[in-house]
Amino acid sequence: MRTAICLVAAVFMGLPAAPARAGGQVAHLSQAGARPGDVLRVTGEGWEPGRLLQLVTCGAGGLSGSAACDMRAALATPVRTDGTFVVDLHVGDPPVACPCVVHIAGVQGETGGPVNLPLTVTGHATGALPAEAAPVHELELQDHHLSGRTAAAWFGAPEHLELTFTVRNPTPSTLVGATLQARLGGGGDDNVFHTEQVTGLGPGQSRTFTVPVDIPLFAFGRYVVTADVGGLAGVRMTYNAYPWGLALINIAGALLITWGVLRRLLRRRELRHANPGDAMLPAVVRLGGLGAYLVFDDAPGARWLHGRAGAQLSLDGLRHLIGTGQQAGPSDSVLDLDALGHVLARRYPRGISLMEDT
């Protein structure tokens, strides 16, 4: 009799498992029972092409989330273009008692619903099937802030900020398979810049999320940063990107240019109304007839200018400057010609004359 029972069990385990369906998605196991470590072939049809699926052995009928699954033996496989998939799965050893299933679900969410294929795991403990918990329909936002702003933003530099917020699960159910999405600019799917899977948030538990937010170079205006977890808890922060430092630099530059122009105009006005008899020569005077400059000793940089010029003046230029020896007029230069002659005699022993060519 015992031999007959074992034979029937062996025949039963060798039969393909009945297919499971969820919203038109069908999956099959090559056999209904196996030991941990055995390889089962799992096939499916009617799935969304290109979708990435995760397959894992779970206890508690697959109703308690990933905490009841042997995630070490999980694997992922893409759906073919015709909506089918074929994969060889190593049977896992779930951390909780059976009833056990092969849980199949999309990696990026639960579109279309998961599929649980019943599996008898030989040698694994069995227990009562837990009551299926109601889905989580509410999350509480506890705290949120946007940090990381620097003074460089005043001058149009890019900013690397962090949006930090904390949510709490006030329901008696565990949050499984929710997606965190963050947007920049005021909403809309076209500006989603961060996605993250959220799972295993148990009743009464809180979790803090940190999302990087990059503000571009020379940003100008009001930016809106929003984030939500599965549409259940959302946060909205504003960031004002106004590079006032650049504006102040431009204003200061414009004021300096205006001040320089006004100063030049006022100087010209003063010169037009000045008495020539009261006018003072500046430290540097342009001598148009010589095509040169007369630099006084108190001029800024006079020593450097003298060094550059070598303190040299041509005889023709000197004659033009001091006249031809006639009686000095009101505008002629007055020089001590005897003293100048002694200086020239020391520098030029041949005896150069100021009024005659040598």
C-alpha positions in Angstrom: 0.0 0.0 0.0 2.8 2.4 1.0 4.6 1.6 -2.3 1.4 2.5 -4.2 1.1 5.8 -2.5 4.7 6.7 -3.2 4.2 5.7 -6.9 1.1 7.9 -7.2 3.0 10.9 -5.6 5.9 10.4 -8.0 3.5 10.4 -11.0 1.8 13.5 -9.7 5.1 15.4 -9.3 6.1 14.5 -12.8 2.9 16.1 -14.3 3.0 19.7 -15.6 1.4 22.2 -13.2 -1.9 23.8 -14.2 -1.5 27.2 -15.7 -2.1 30.4 -13.7 -3.6 33.5 -15.2 -3.8 37.2 -14.3 -5.3 39.7 -16.6 -4.6 37.6 -19.8 -1.1 36.8 -18.6 -0.5 33.0 -18.5 2.4 31.1 -16.9 3.2 27.4 -16.5 5.5 25.2 -14.4 7.1 22.1 -15.9 6.1 20.2 -12.8 4.0 20.8 -9.7 6.6 19.8 -7.1 10.4 19.8 -6.5 13.1 20.0 -3.9 15.1 23.1 -3.0 17.9 23.4 -5.6 16.0 21.5 -8.3 15.5 23.2 -11.7 12.0 23.9 -13.1 11.2 25.3 -16.5 8.8 28.2 -16.3 7.0 29.4 -19.5 4.6 32.2 -20.1 2.5 33.9 -22.8 0.3 37.0 -23.1 2.9 39.2 -21.3 3.9 42.7 -22.3 6.8 42.5 -24.9 10.1 43.8 -23.6 8.9 43.8 -20.0 11.5 42.6 -17.3 10.0 39.9 -15.1 11.3 38.6 -11.7 10.7 35.0 -10.7 11.2 33.8 -7.1 10.1 31.0 -4.8 7.9 32.3 -2.0 6.1 30.8 1.1 2.9 31.9 2.7 1.1 31.6 -0.7 3.0 34.6 -1.9 0.8 36.9 0.1 3.3 38.4 2.5 5.6 40.2 0.1 9.3 39.7 -0.5 9.9 38.9 3.2 8.4 35.4 2.5 10.6 34.7 -0.5 14.0 33.2 -1.1 15.5 36.3 -2.9 18.9 34.5 -3.2 17.4 32.2 -5.8 15.4 35.0 -7.6 16.1 35.7 -11.3 14.9 38.1 -13.9 14.1 37.5 -17.6 12.8 39.8 -20.4 9.6 39.0 -22.3 10.1 38.2 -25.9 8.5 40.3 -28.7 5.7 37.8 -29.1 4.7 38.1 -25.4 6.3 34.8 -24.3 9.1 33.8 -22.0 11.0 30.6 -21.2 13.3 30.3 -18.2 14.9 27.6 -16.0 14.4 28.5 -12.3 16.3 27.0 -9.4 13.7 26.2 -6.7 14.4 28.2 -3.6 14.0 27.6 0.1 11.6 30.2 1.4 12.1 31.6 4.9 8.5 30.9 5.9 6.2 27.9 5.7 4.4 26.7 2.6 1.9 26.8 0.8 4.6 27.8 -1.6 4.4 29.5 -5.0 6.6 30.7 -7.9 5.9 34.4 -7.8 6.1 36.2 -11.2 5.9 40.0 -11.4 7.2 42.9 -13.3 10.4 44.5 -12.0 9.1 48.0 -12.7 5.7 47.7 -11.0 2.6 45.6 -11.0 1.0 46.5 -14.3 -1.4 43.6 -15.1 -0.9 42.0 -11.6 1.5 39.3 -10.5 1.1 35.6 -11.1 1.6 33.0 -8.4 2.1 29.4 -9.6 1.5 26.8 -6.8 4.5 24.7 -6.0 5.0 21.8 -3.6 8.5 22.1 -2.1 9.4 18.7 -0.9 10.8 18.6 2.7 9.7 22.2 3.5 7.4 23.0 6.4 3.8 23.7 5.8 1.3 26.0 7.6 -2.0 27.8 7.3 -2.4 30.2 4.4 -2.3 33.8 5.8 -5.2 36.1 5.2 -4.4 38.4 2.3 -3.9 41.9 3.6 -5.7 44.8 2.1 -3.5 47.0 -0.2 -1.9 50.1 1.2 -3.9 53.1 0.2 -2.4 55.8 2.4 1.0 57.1 3.4 1.9 60.0 5.7 4.5 62.6 4.9 6.4 63.4 8.0 9.3 65.6 7.0 10.8 67.1 3.8 13.5 69.7 2.9 15.7 70.7 0.0 19.4 71.2 0.9 22.8 71.8 -0.6 22.5 75.3 -2.0 25.8 77.3 -2.2 26.7 80.9 -2.7 28.0 80.0 -6.2 24.4 79.9 -7.3 24.3 83.7 -7.0 26.7 83.8 -10.0 24.9 81.2 -12.2 26.9 78.1 -11.2 25.1 74.7 -11.4 23.7 73.3 -8.2 23.7 69.7 -6.9 20.9 69.6 -4.3 19.3 66.8 -2.3 15.5 66.4 -1.7 15.1 64.5 1.6 11.7 63.4 2.8 10.2 60.8 5.2 7.0 58.8 4.8 5.2 56.6 7.3 2.8 53.7 6.6 -0.1 54.1 9.0 -2.1 51.1 7.7 -2.0 47.5 8.9 -0.7 46.3 5.6 2.8 46.2 4.1 3.6 48.4 1.1 4.9 46.2 -1.7 5.8 47.2 -5.3 5.3 51.0 -5.1 7.4 53.4 -7.3 9.0 56.6 -6.2 9.1 59.2 -8.9 10.7 62.7 -8.8 10.0 65.5 -11.3 11.7 68.8 -12.0 9.8 71.8 -13.5 6.3 71.5 -12.3 5.0 68.1 -13.2 4.4 65.9 -16.2 5.9 62.6 -17.3 8.3 64.3 -19.7 10.5 65.6 -16.9 10.8 62.6 -14.6 14.4 62.5 -13.6 14.5 59.9 -10.8 12.6 56.6 -10.2 13.1 54.1 -7.4 11.3 50.9 -6.3 9.8 50.9 -2.8 8.9 47.6 -1.1 8.7 46.1 2.3 7.4 49.2 4.2 5.5 47.5 7.0 2.7 48.8 9.2 3.7 51.8 11.3 7.2 51.9 9.8 8.8 55.1 8.4 11.4 55.4 5.7 13.5 58.4 4.6 14.3 58.9 0.9 17.1 61.1 -0.5 16.8 62.2 -4.2 19.6 64.1 -6.0 18.4 67.2 -7.8 20.6 68.9 -10.3 20.0 72.6 -11.3 21.6 73.5 -14.6 24.2 76.2 -15.3 22.9 79.7 -15.5 19.4 78.6 -14.4 16.9 81.5 -14.2 13.4 81.4 -12.8 11.4 79.4 -10.4 11.9 75.6 -10.4 9.4 73.1 -8.8 10.6 69.8 -7.5 8.0 67.2 -6.8 8.2 63.5 -5.6 5.6 60.9 -4.7 5.6 57.3 -3.6 3.1 55.3 -5.6 0.8 58.4 -5.7 0.1 57.9 -2.0 2.4 60.5 -0.5 3.7 63.5 -2.3 6.1 66.4 -1.6 6.4 69.7 -3.5 9.3 72.1 -3.1 10.2 75.3 -4.9 13.7 76.5 -5.8 14.2 80.1 -6.9 17.2 80.3 -9.3 18.0 84.0 -9.7 21.7 84.8 -10.2 21.6 88.2 -8.4 25.4 88.2 -8.2 25.7 88.4 -12.0 23.1 91.2 -12.0 25.1 93.2 -9.4 28.3 92.8 -11.3 26.6 94.1 -14.5 25.1 97.0 -12.6 28.4 97.9 -11.0 30.1 97.8 -14.5 27.4 100.0 -16.0 27.8 102.5 -13.1 31.6 102.7 -13.6 31.3 103.3 -17.3 28.7 106.0 -16.7 30.8 107.6 -14.1 33.8 107.6 -16.4 31.9 109.2 -19.2 30.4 111.9 -17.0 33.8 112.6 -15.5 35.3 113.1 -19.0 32.4 115.4 -20.0 32.8 117.4 -16.8 36.6 117.7 -17.4 36.0 119.0 -20.9 33.5 121.5 -19.7 35.9 122.8 -17.0 38.7 123.2 -19.6 36.4 125.1 -21.9 35.7 127.7 -19.2 39.2 127.7 -17.6 41.4 130.8 -17.7 44.6 129.9 -19.6 46.6 132.0 -17.3 45.5 130.0 -14.3 46.0 126.6 -16.0 48.6 124.2 -14.7 50.5 121.8 -16.9 49.8 118.1 -16.1 52.7 115.8 -15.2 52.8 114.5 -18.8 52.5 116.9 -21.7 52.1 115.9 -25.3 54.5 117.8 -27.6 52.8 117.5 -31.0 55.7 119.2 -33.0 58.1 116.6 -31.7 55.8 113.6 -31.7 56.8 113.0 -28.1 55.8 113.5 -24.5 57.3 115.8 -21.9 57.4 113.9 -18.5 58.0 115.8 -15.3 59.8 114.2 -12.4 56.7 114.0 -10.3 54.7 112.1 -12.9 53.7 108.5 -12.0 56.3 106.1 -13.4 58.6 109.0 -14.5 61.7 107.0 -13.5 60.6 104.0 -15.5 59.8 106.2 -18.5 63.2 107.9 -18.3 64.9 104.6 -18.2 62.9 103.4 -21.2 63.8 106.6 -23.2 67.4 106.5 -22.1 67.1 110.3 -21.3 67.9 111.0 -24.9 66.7 114.0 -27.0 67.9 114.7 -30.6 69.5 118.1 -31.3 66.9 119.0 -33.8 64.2 118.2 -31.3 66.0 120.2 -28.6 66.4 123.3 -30.9 62.7 123.1 -31.8 61.8 122.9 -28.1 64.0 125.9 -26.9 63.9 128.0 -30.0 66.7 129.4 -32.1 68.4 131.6 -29.6 66.1 134.6 -30.3 64.5 136.5 -27.5 62.2 134.2 -25.6 58.5 134.8 -26.2 55.7 134.2 -23.7 55.3 130.6 -24.8 58.9 129.7 -25.3 60.8 127.4 -22.9 63.4 128.9 -20.6 66.5 126.8 -20.1 69.9 127.4 -18.6 71.9 126.9 -21.8 75.2 127.2 -20.1 74.5 124.4 -17.6 73.1 122.3 -20.4 76.2 123.0 -22.5 78.4 121.7 -19.6 76.3 118.5 -19.4 76.5 117.9 -23.1 80.3 118.5 -23.0 80.7 115.8 -20.4 78.6 113.4 -22.3 79.9 114.3 -25.8 83.6 115.3 -25.5 83.7 116.5 -29.1 81.9 119.7 -28.0 78.5 119.5 -29.5 76.8 122.9 -30.0 73.0 123.3 -29.5 72.6 125.8 -32.3 75.1 124.4 -34.9 75.6 121.1 -36.5 78.9 119.4 -35.7 
